[in-house]
């Protein structure tokens, strides 16, 4: 039996995609529910699993991210109400 009282509280993060990524994902963004103290890396993995076409359209180094308007670190903790903005840059 699973007891929910043993589960960490949930938080809601808002994902936003720039115009170019909206063409790939078909959406401007959406809320994501995660466990409290989840990291940016976990969120990034989740988004890439949800939208595998991002990885196939944008090679490493061609995506930018902001967390509440600032550059996140890989293991930056996420908090309820955070906004993560994804920006696609074409490879040169």
mmCIF file of the C-alpha atoms, coordinates in Angstrom:
data_MODEL
# 
_entry.id   MODEL 
# 
loop_
_atom_site.group_PDB 
_atom_site.id 
_atom_site.type_symbol 
_atom_site.label_atom_id 
_atom_site.label_alt_id 
_atom_site.label_comp_id 
_atom_site.label_asym_id 
_atom_site.label_entity_id 
_atom_site.label_seq_id 
_atom_site.pdbx_PDB_ins_code 
_atom_site.Cartn_x 
_atom_site.Cartn_y 
_atom_site.Cartn_z 
_atom_site.occupancy 
_atom_site.B_iso_or_equiv 
_atom_site.pdbx_formal_charge 
_atom_site.auth_seq_id 
_atom_site.auth_comp_id 
_atom_site.auth_asym_id 
_atom_site.auth_atom_id 
_atom_site.pdbx_PDB_model_num 
ATOM 1  C CA . UNK A 1 1  ? 0.000  0.000  0.000   1.00 0.00 ? 1  UNK A CA 1 
ATOM 2  C CA . UNK A 1 2  ? 1.284  3.489  -0.865  1.00 0.00 ? 2  UNK A CA 1 
ATOM 3  C CA . UNK A 1 3  ? 0.776  6.210  1.689   1.00 0.00 ? 3  UNK A CA 1 
ATOM 4  C CA . UNK A 1 4  ? 0.601  9.663  0.175   1.00 0.00 ? 4  UNK A CA 1 
ATOM 5  C CA . UNK A 1 5  ? 1.712  11.195 3.441   1.00 0.00 ? 5  UNK A CA 1 
ATOM 6  C CA . UNK A 1 6  ? 5.196  9.799  2.675   1.00 0.00 ? 6  UNK A CA 1 
ATOM 7  C CA . UNK A 1 7  ? 5.338  11.515 -0.700  1.00 0.00 ? 7  UNK A CA 1 
ATOM 8  C CA . UNK A 1 8  ? 7.084  14.876 -1.066  1.00 0.00 ? 8  UNK A CA 1 
ATOM 9  C CA . UNK A 1 9  ? 4.742  17.809 -1.701  1.00 0.00 ? 9  UNK A CA 1 
ATOM 10 C CA . UNK A 1 10 ? 4.108  18.684 -5.323  1.00 0.00 ? 10 UNK A CA 1 
ATOM 11 C CA . UNK A 1 11 ? 4.962  21.940 -7.051  1.00 0.00 ? 11 UNK A CA 1 
ATOM 12 C CA . UNK A 1 12 ? 3.799  23.396 -10.342 1.00 0.00 ? 12 UNK A CA 1 
ATOM 13 C CA . UNK A 1 13 ? 6.315  24.782 -12.838 1.00 0.00 ? 13 UNK A CA 1 
ATOM 14 C CA . UNK A 1 14 ? 5.290  26.680 -15.977 1.00 0.00 ? 14 UNK A CA 1 
ATOM 15 C CA . UNK A 1 15 ? 7.014  25.681 -19.219 1.00 0.00 ? 15 UNK A CA 1 
ATOM 16 C CA . UNK A 1 16 ? 7.108  28.263 -22.027 1.00 0.00 ? 16 UNK A CA 1 
ATOM 17 C CA . UNK A 1 17 ? 8.372  27.708 -25.577 1.00 0.00 ? 17 UNK A CA 1 
ATOM 18 C CA . UNK A 1 18 ? 9.587  30.452 -27.913 1.00 0.00 ? 18 UNK A CA 1 
ATOM 19 C CA . UNK A 1 19 ? 8.023  30.852 -31.368 1.00 0.00 ? 19 UNK A CA 1 
ATOM 20 C CA . UNK A 1 20 ? 10.422 28.426 -33.078 1.00 0.00 ? 20 UNK A CA 1 
ATOM 21 C CA . UNK A 1 21 ? 9.883  25.683 -30.493 1.00 0.00 ? 21 UNK A CA 1 
ATOM 22 C CA . UNK A 1 22 ? 6.126  26.225 -30.658 1.00 0.00 ? 22 UNK A CA 1 
ATOM 23 C CA . UNK A 1 23 ? 6.350  25.092 -34.291 1.00 0.00 ? 23 UNK A CA 1 
ATOM 24 C CA . UNK A 1 24 ? 7.971  21.846 -33.110 1.00 0.00 ? 24 UNK A CA 1 
ATOM 25 C CA . UNK A 1 25 ? 5.853  21.212 -29.989 1.00 0.00 ? 25 UNK A CA 1 
ATOM 26 C CA . UNK A 1 26 ? 2.542  22.607 -31.187 1.00 0.00 ? 26 UNK A CA 1 
ATOM 27 C CA . UNK A 1 27 ? 2.076  24.540 -27.942 1.00 0.00 ? 27 UNK A CA 1 
ATOM 28 C CA . UNK A 1 28 ? 3.171  27.799 -26.335 1.00 0.00 ? 28 UNK A CA 1 
ATOM 29 C CA . UNK A 1 29 ? 3.701  25.974 -23.057 1.00 0.00 ? 29 UNK A CA 1 
ATOM 30 C CA . UNK A 1 30 ? 1.949  24.314 -20.162 1.00 0.00 ? 30 UNK A CA 1 
ATOM 31 C CA . UNK A 1 31 ? 2.167  23.649 -16.433 1.00 0.00 ? 31 UNK A CA 1 
ATOM 32 C CA . UNK A 1 32 ? 4.183  20.697 -15.150 1.00 0.00 ? 32 UNK A CA 1 
ATOM 33 C CA . UNK A 1 33 ? 3.632  19.108 -11.742 1.00 0.00 ? 33 UNK A CA 1 
ATOM 34 C CA . UNK A 1 34 ? 6.786  17.797 -10.076 1.00 0.00 ? 34 UNK A CA 1 
ATOM 35 C CA . UNK A 1 35 ? 7.974  16.779 -6.636  1.00 0.00 ? 35 UNK A CA 1 
ATOM 36 C CA . UNK A 1 36 ? 9.258  19.527 -4.389  1.00 0.00 ? 36 UNK A CA 1 
ATOM 37 C CA . UNK A 1 37 ? 13.056 19.940 -4.657  1.00 0.00 ? 37 UNK A CA 1 
ATOM 38 C CA . UNK A 1 38 ? 13.171 18.566 -8.203  1.00 0.00 ? 38 UNK A CA 1 
ATOM 39 C CA . UNK A 1 39 ? 16.112 19.891 -10.216 1.00 0.00 ? 39 UNK A CA 1 
ATOM 40 C CA . UNK A 1 40 ? 16.274 21.680 -13.545 1.00 0.00 ? 40 UNK A CA 1 
ATOM 41 C CA . UNK A 1 41 ? 17.997 18.581 -14.980 1.00 0.00 ? 41 UNK A CA 1 
ATOM 42 C CA . UNK A 1 42 ? 15.002 16.405 -14.086 1.00 0.00 ? 42 UNK A CA 1 
ATOM 43 C CA . UNK A 1 43 ? 12.638 18.899 -15.689 1.00 0.00 ? 43 UNK A CA 1 
ATOM 44 C CA . UNK A 1 44 ? 14.781 19.022 -18.828 1.00 0.00 ? 44 UNK A CA 1 
ATOM 45 C CA . UNK A 1 45 ? 14.754 15.226 -19.087 1.00 0.00 ? 45 UNK A CA 1 
ATOM 46 C CA . UNK A 1 46 ? 10.974 15.204 -18.640 1.00 0.00 ? 46 UNK A CA 1 
ATOM 47 C CA . UNK A 1 47 ? 10.424 17.799 -21.368 1.00 0.00 ? 47 UNK A CA 1 
ATOM 48 C CA . UNK A 1 48 ? 12.732 15.950 -23.791 1.00 0.00 ? 48 UNK A CA 1 
ATOM 49 C CA . UNK A 1 49 ? 10.813 12.720 -23.160 1.00 0.00 ? 49 UNK A CA 1 
ATOM 50 C CA . UNK A 1 50 ? 7.495  14.494 -23.690 1.00 0.00 ? 50 UNK A CA 1 
ATOM 51 C CA . UNK A 1 51 ? 8.728  16.227 -26.874 1.00 0.00 ? 51 UNK A CA 1 
ATOM 52 C CA . UNK A 1 52 ? 11.368 13.964 -28.516 1.00 0.00 ? 52 UNK A CA 1 
ATOM 53 C CA . UNK A 1 53 ? 11.050 16.068 -31.672 1.00 0.00 ? 53 UNK A CA 1 
ATOM 54 C CA . UNK A 1 54 ? 12.922 18.865 -29.852 1.00 0.00 ? 54 UNK A CA 1 
ATOM 55 C CA . UNK A 1 55 ? 16.036 16.683 -29.534 1.00 0.00 ? 55 UNK A CA 1 
ATOM 56 C CA . UNK A 1 56 ? 15.820 15.601 -33.174 1.00 0.00 ? 56 UNK A CA 1 
ATOM 57 C CA . UNK A 1 57 ? 15.304 19.185 -34.412 1.00 0.00 ? 57 UNK A CA 1 
ATOM 58 C CA . UNK A 1 58 ? 17.828 20.946 -32.161 1.00 0.00 ? 58 UNK A CA 1 
ATOM 59 C CA . UNK A 1 59 ? 21.281 19.388 -31.719 1.00 0.00 ? 59 UNK A CA 1 
ATOM 60 C CA . UNK A 1 60 ? 23.171 19.897 -28.434 1.00 0.00 ? 60 UNK A CA 1 
ATOM 61 C CA . UNK A 1 61 ? 24.110 23.521 -27.877 1.00 0.00 ? 61 UNK A CA 1 
ATOM 62 C CA . UNK A 1 62 ? 21.208 24.957 -29.862 1.00 0.00 ? 62 UNK A CA 1 
ATOM 63 C CA . UNK A 1 63 ? 18.684 25.244 -27.027 1.00 0.00 ? 63 UNK A CA 1 
ATOM 64 C CA . UNK A 1 64 ? 18.666 28.011 -24.484 1.00 0.00 ? 64 UNK A CA 1 
ATOM 65 C CA . UNK A 1 65 ? 16.864 28.073 -21.161 1.00 0.00 ? 65 UNK A CA 1 
ATOM 66 C CA . UNK A 1 66 ? 15.953 30.560 -18.500 1.00 0.00 ? 66 UNK A CA 1 
ATOM 67 C CA . UNK A 1 67 ? 14.612 29.863 -15.046 1.00 0.00 ? 67 UNK A CA 1 
ATOM 68 C CA . UNK A 1 68 ? 12.682 32.903 -13.853 1.00 0.00 ? 68 UNK A CA 1 
ATOM 69 C CA . UNK A 1 69 ? 14.618 35.006 -16.355 1.00 0.00 ? 69 UNK A CA 1 
ATOM 70 C CA . UNK A 1 70 ? 18.078 33.755 -15.346 1.00 0.00 ? 70 UNK A CA 1 
ATOM 71 C CA . UNK A 1 71 ? 20.357 31.027 -16.670 1.00 0.00 ? 71 UNK A CA 1 
ATOM 72 C CA . UNK A 1 72 ? 19.813 27.846 -14.631 1.00 0.00 ? 72 UNK A CA 1 
ATOM 73 C CA . UNK A 1 73 ? 22.520 25.500 -13.451 1.00 0.00 ? 73 UNK A CA 1 
ATOM 74 C CA . UNK A 1 74 ? 22.068 21.797 -14.168 1.00 0.00 ? 74 UNK A CA 1 
ATOM 75 C CA . UNK A 1 75 ? 21.002 21.027 -10.615 1.00 0.00 ? 75 UNK A CA 1 
ATOM 76 C CA . UNK A 1 76 ? 19.216 24.290 -9.812  1.00 0.00 ? 76 UNK A CA 1 
ATOM 77 C CA . UNK A 1 77 ? 16.317 23.402 -7.516  1.00 0.00 ? 77 UNK A CA 1 
ATOM 78 C CA . UNK A 1 78 ? 12.840 24.191 -8.749  1.00 0.00 ? 78 UNK A CA 1 
ATOM 79 C CA . UNK A 1 79 ? 10.167 25.820 -6.641  1.00 0.00 ? 79 UNK A CA 1 
ATOM 80 C CA . UNK A 1 80 ? 6.414  26.220 -6.919  1.00 0.00 ? 80 UNK A CA 1 
ATOM 81 C CA . UNK A 1 81 ? 5.578  28.960 -9.419  1.00 0.00 ? 81 UNK A CA 1 
ATOM 82 C CA . UNK A 1 82 ? 8.897  28.882 -11.287 1.00 0.00 ? 82 UNK A CA 1 
ATOM 83 C CA . UNK A 1 83 ? 8.814  29.648 -15.023 1.00 0.00 ? 83 UNK A CA 1 
ATOM 84 C CA . UNK A 1 84 ? 11.189 27.853 -17.400 1.00 0.00 ? 84 UNK A CA 1 
ATOM 85 C CA . UNK A 1 85 ? 11.475 29.368 -20.863 1.00 0.00 ? 85 UNK A CA 1 
ATOM 86 C CA . UNK A 1 86 ? 12.905 27.275 -23.717 1.00 0.00 ? 86 UNK A CA 1 
ATOM 87 C CA . UNK A 1 87 ? 14.530 29.091 -26.647 1.00 0.00 ? 87 UNK A CA 1 
ATOM 88 C CA . UNK A 1 88 ? 15.534 27.312 -29.863 1.00 0.00 ? 88 UNK A CA 1 
ATOM 89 C CA . UNK A 1 89 ? 18.559 28.584 -31.773 1.00 0.00 ? 89 UNK A CA 1 
ATOM 90 C CA . UNK A 1 90 ? 19.433 27.148 -35.135 1.00 0.00 ? 90 UNK A CA 1 
ATOM 91 C CA . UNK A 1 91 ? 22.877 25.594 -35.479 1.00 0.00 ? 91 UNK A CA 1 
ATOM 92 C CA . UNK A 1 92 ? 25.359 27.726 -37.439 1.00 0.00 ? 92 UNK A CA 1 
# 
